[in-house]
Amino acid sequence: MKLQSLMTASAIALGLSVAVAAHSLDGQQYLKAAKVSLQQARKIALDALPGGKIVDEELETEKGGSGLRYSFDVATQAGTREVGVDAKTGAVLENSAEGAKKD
């Protein structure tokens, strides 16, 4: 029984990893300039919205902070939120309801 539970937990963890990895990161050309890794930025965004799930992500240049940010659309029970994480400092720059007009 313990082995089956362990296998189930492993399969779920693998499925979650694959779900996140399946996203194609828009803005990959900026990765060399980022000091915060994509994995670190994902964790920061999800820590800001516990229980949320990242449904879209990009790395973009935008005013505010260092000028380079990861932008995550995070699905929550209350709706989708946009979380911006500074790609050089890791600071949360935005945590707001996703508007009808997506960036």
Accessible surface in RSA format (square Angstrom, percent):
REM  Atomic radii and reference values for relative SASA: ProtOr
REM  Chains: A
REM  Algorithm: Lee & Richards
REM  Probe-radius: 1.40
REM  Slices: 20
REM RES _ NUM      All-atoms   Total-Side   Main-Chain    Non-polar    All polar
REM                ABS   REL    ABS   REL    ABS   REL    ABS   REL    ABS   REL
RES MET A   1   185.28  96.0 139.91  92.6  45.38 108.0 131.32 111.6  53.96  71.5
RES LYS A   2   184.34  89.9 176.01 108.0   8.33  19.8 121.98 109.8  62.37  66.4
RES LEU A   3   121.56  67.7 116.02  83.0   5.54  13.9 118.89  83.5   2.67   7.2
RES GLN A   4   118.74  66.4 115.12  84.1   3.62   8.6  36.36  77.4  82.38  62.5
RES SER A   5    66.60  56.3  56.81  75.8   9.79  22.5  37.47  79.8  29.13  40.8
RES LEU A   6   115.39  64.3 110.68  79.2   4.71  11.8 114.59  80.5   0.80   2.2
RES MET A   7   120.18  62.2 113.24  74.9   6.93  16.5 101.08  85.9  19.09  25.3
RES THR A   8    71.56  50.9  66.84  67.8   4.73  11.3  52.72  70.8  18.84  28.5
RES ALA A   9    56.73  52.2  48.01  74.1   8.72  19.8  52.48  73.9   4.25  11.3
RES SER A  10    61.64  52.1  51.80  69.1   9.84  22.7  37.21  79.2  24.43  34.2
RES ALA A  11    62.83  57.8  49.51  76.4  13.32  30.3  54.61  76.9   8.23  21.8
RES ILE A  12   104.60  59.5  97.44  72.6   7.16  17.3 103.53  74.6   1.06   2.9
RES ALA A  13    56.36  51.8  51.14  78.9   5.22  11.9  54.60  76.9   1.77   4.7
RES LEU A  14   117.41  65.4 113.08  80.9   4.33  10.9 117.03  82.2   0.38   1.0
RES GLY A  15    38.81  47.9   0.00   N/A  38.81  47.9  33.37  91.6   5.43  12.2
RES LEU A  16   108.71  60.5 107.39  76.8   1.32   3.3 107.83  75.7   0.89   2.4
RES SER A  17    67.23  56.8  56.51  75.4  10.72  24.7  33.44  71.2  33.79  47.3
RES VAL A  18    86.44  56.9  85.11  77.1   1.33   3.2  86.30  75.0   0.14   0.4
RES ALA A  19    37.21  34.2  23.93  36.9  13.29  30.2  32.49  45.8   4.72  12.5
RES VAL A  20    36.01  23.7  35.92  32.5   0.10   0.2  36.01  31.3   0.00   0.0
RES ALA A  21    74.90  68.9  50.42  77.8  24.48  55.7  54.60  76.9  20.29  53.8
RES ALA A  22    81.55  75.0  42.37  65.4  39.18  89.1  55.43  78.1  26.12  69.2
RES HIS A  23    48.78  26.7  32.05  22.3  16.72  42.8  22.76  23.5  26.02  30.3
RES SER A  24    87.79  74.2  68.24  91.1  19.54  45.0  48.30 102.8  39.49  55.3
RES LEU A  25    12.33   6.9   6.61   4.7   5.72  14.4   6.61   4.6   5.72  15.4
RES ASP A  26    88.61  62.1  83.82  83.4   4.79  11.3  21.43  50.4  67.18  67.0
RES GLY A  27    14.37  17.7   0.00   N/A  14.37  17.7   4.53  12.4   9.84  22.0
RES GLN A  28   101.99  57.0  91.87  67.1  10.12  24.1  23.67  50.4  78.31  59.4
RES GLN A  29   134.65  75.3  96.75  70.7  37.89  90.2  61.85 131.7  72.80  55.2
RES TYR A  30    69.90  32.6  68.09  38.7   1.81   4.7  39.22  29.5  30.68  37.8
RES LEU A  31    70.74  39.4  61.11  43.7   9.63  24.2  61.28  43.0   9.46  25.5
RES LYS A  32   208.72 101.8 172.57 105.9  36.15  86.1 123.78 111.4  84.94  90.5
RES ALA A  33    52.60  48.4  35.82  55.3  16.78  38.2  46.65  65.7   5.95  15.8
RES ALA A  34    20.33  18.7   1.82   2.8  18.52  42.1   1.82   2.6  18.52  49.0
RES LYS A  35   161.53  78.8 126.12  77.4  35.42  84.3  76.91  69.2  84.63  90.1
RES VAL A  36    16.53  10.9  15.53  14.1   1.01   2.4  16.14  14.0   0.40   1.1
RES SER A  37    47.51  40.1  36.22  48.3  11.29  26.0  42.54  90.6   4.97   7.0
RES LEU A  38    25.03  13.9  22.75  16.3   2.28   5.7  22.75  16.0   2.28   6.1
RES GLN A  39   118.52  66.3 111.00  81.1   7.52  17.9  56.75 120.8  61.78  46.9
RES GLN A  40    98.97  55.3  95.03  69.5   3.94   9.4  33.75  71.8  65.23  49.5
RES ALA A  41     0.00   0.0   0.00   0.0   0.00   0.0   0.00   0.0   0.00   0.0
RES ARG A  42    34.71  14.6  34.71  17.7   0.00   0.0  12.42  17.0  22.28  13.5
RES LYS A  43   129.18  63.0 124.17  76.2   5.00  11.9 100.78  90.7  28.40  30.2
RES ILE A  44    48.94  27.8  45.93  34.2   3.01   7.2  47.67  34.3   1.27   3.5
RES ALA A  45     0.00   0.0   0.00   0.0   0.00   0.0   0.00   0.0   0.00   0.0
RES LEU A  46    56.93  31.7  53.77  38.5   3.16   8.0  54.07  38.0   2.86   7.7
RES ASP A  47    85.64  60.0  65.29  65.0  20.35  48.1  28.80  67.8  56.85  56.7
RES ALA A  48    36.25  33.3   8.12  12.5  28.13  64.0  20.46  28.8  15.79  41.8
RES LEU A  49    23.05  12.8  21.19  15.2   1.86   4.7  23.02  16.2   0.03   0.1
RES PRO A  50   115.76  84.4  87.22  79.5  28.54 103.7  92.69  76.5  23.07 143.4
RES GLY A  51    87.15 107.5   0.00   N/A  87.15 107.5  43.92 120.5  43.23  96.8
RES GLY A  52    15.48  19.1   0.00   N/A  15.48  19.1   0.00   0.0  15.48  34.7
RES LYS A  53   113.53  55.4 110.76  68.0   2.76   6.6  62.54  56.3  50.99  54.3
RES ILE A  54     3.27   1.9   0.38   0.3   2.90   7.0   0.38   0.3   2.90   7.9
RES VAL A  55    64.85  42.7  47.21  42.7  17.64  42.5  48.97  42.6  15.88  43.1
RES ASP A  56    66.28  46.4  66.02  65.7   0.26   0.6  11.50  27.1  54.78  54.6
RES GLU A  57     2.71   1.6   0.73   0.6   1.98   4.7   1.54   3.0   1.17   1.0
RES GLU A  58    42.31  24.3  42.23  31.9   0.09   0.2   4.47   8.7  37.84  30.9
RES LEU A  59     2.38   1.3   0.00   0.0   2.38   6.0   0.00   0.0   2.38   6.4
RES GLU A  60    25.33  14.5  24.58  18.6   0.75   1.8  13.14  25.4  12.19  10.0
RES THR A  61    85.61  60.9  64.68  65.6  20.93  49.9  39.82  53.5  45.79  69.2
RES GLU A  62    67.65  38.8  56.03  42.4  11.62  27.7  32.51  62.9  35.15  28.7
RES LYS A  63   193.31  94.3 175.73 107.8  17.58  41.9 126.09 113.5  67.22  71.6
RES GLY A  64    43.78  54.0   0.00   N/A  43.78  54.0  32.92  90.3  10.86  24.3
RES GLY A  65    60.07  74.1   0.00   N/A  60.07  74.1  21.06  57.8  39.02  87.4
RES SER A  66    51.27  43.3  11.30  15.1  39.97  92.1  24.83  52.9  26.44  37.0
RES GLY A  67    24.58  30.3   0.00   N/A  24.58  30.3  21.12  58.0   3.46   7.7
RES LEU A  68     9.61   5.3   9.00   6.4   0.61   1.5   9.00   6.3   0.61   1.6
RES ARG A  69    16.66   7.0  16.66   8.5   0.00   0.0   1.26   1.7  15.40   9.3
RES TYR A  70     0.47   0.2   0.47   0.3   0.00   0.0   0.14   0.1   0.34   0.4
RES SER A  71     6.35   5.4   4.02   5.4   2.33   5.4   0.17   0.4   6.18   8.7
RES PHE A  72     0.16   0.1   0.16   0.1   0.00   0.0   0.16   0.1   0.00   0.0
RES ASP A  73    12.71   8.9  12.17  12.1   0.55   1.3   1.38   3.3  11.33  11.3
RES VAL A  74     0.00   0.0   0.00   0.0   0.00   0.0   0.00   0.0   0.00   0.0
RES ALA A  75    35.93  33.0  32.14  49.6   3.79   8.6  32.46  45.7   3.47   9.2
RES THR A  76    36.33  25.8  17.23  17.5  19.10  45.5  23.33  31.3  13.00  19.6
RES GLN A  77   197.94 110.7 154.30 112.8  43.64 103.9  66.11 140.7 131.83 100.0
RES ALA A  78   105.43  96.9  59.40  91.7  46.03 104.7  72.68 102.3  32.75  86.8
RES GLY A  79    35.35  43.6   0.00   N/A  35.35  43.6  34.51  94.7   0.84   1.9
RES THR A  80    48.98  34.8  37.31  37.8  11.67  27.8  11.99  16.1  36.98  55.9
RES ARG A  81    69.33  29.1  69.33  35.3   0.00   0.0  15.35  21.0  53.98  32.7
RES GLU A  82    13.51   7.8  13.51  10.2   0.00   0.0   1.86   3.6  11.64   9.5
RES VAL A  83     0.00   0.0   0.00   0.0   0.00   0.0   0.00   0.0   0.00   0.0
RES GLY A  84     0.20   0.3   0.00   N/A   0.20   0.3   0.20   0.6   0.00   0.0
RES VAL A  85     0.00   0.0   0.00   0.0   0.00   0.0   0.00   0.0   0.00   0.0
RES ASP A  86     1.92   1.3   1.92   1.9   0.00   0.0   0.00   0.0   1.92   1.9
RES ALA A  87     0.00   0.0   0.00   0.0   0.00   0.0   0.00   0.0   0.00   0.0
RES LYS A  88    80.41  39.2  67.36  41.3  13.05  31.1  18.46  16.6  61.95  66.0
RES THR A  89    98.54  70.1  62.33  63.2  36.21  86.3  66.65  89.5  31.89  48.2
RES GLY A  90    13.82  17.0   0.00   N/A  13.82  17.0   6.07  16.7   7.75  17.3
RES ALA A  91    48.30  44.4  38.10  58.8  10.19  23.2  48.23  67.9   0.07   0.2
RES VAL A  92    67.94  44.7  39.73  36.0  28.21  68.0  39.73  34.5  28.21  76.5
RES LEU A  93    61.78  34.4  26.31  18.8  35.46  89.1  31.68  22.2  30.10  81.0
RES GLU A  94    49.32  28.3  41.63  31.5   7.69  18.3  23.20  44.9  26.13  21.3
RES ASN A  95    57.02  39.3  35.13  33.9  21.89  52.7  14.91  35.9  42.11  40.7
RES SER A  96    43.43  36.7  41.49  55.4   1.94   4.5  37.06  78.9   6.37   8.9
RES ALA A  97    74.05  68.1  56.07  86.5  17.98  40.9  56.07  79.0  17.98  47.6
RES GLU A  98    33.68  19.3  11.41   8.6  22.26  53.0   6.41  12.4  27.27  22.3
RES GLY A  99    44.47  54.8   0.00   N/A  44.47  54.8  34.46  94.6  10.01  22.4
RES ALA A 100   117.33 107.9  69.48 107.2  47.85 108.8  82.28 115.9  35.06  92.9
RES LYS A 101   187.56  91.5 166.58 102.2  20.98  50.0 116.58 104.9  70.98  75.6
RES LYS A 102   128.55  62.7 107.65  66.1  20.90  49.8  70.44  63.4  58.11  61.9
RES ASP A 103   123.04  86.2  60.75  60.5  62.28 147.3  49.47 116.4  73.57  73.4
END  Absolute sums over single chains surface
CHAIN  1 A     6653.2       5124.3       1528.8       4121.1       2532.1
END  Absolute sums over all chains
TOTAL          6653.2       5124.3       1528.8       4121.1       2532.1
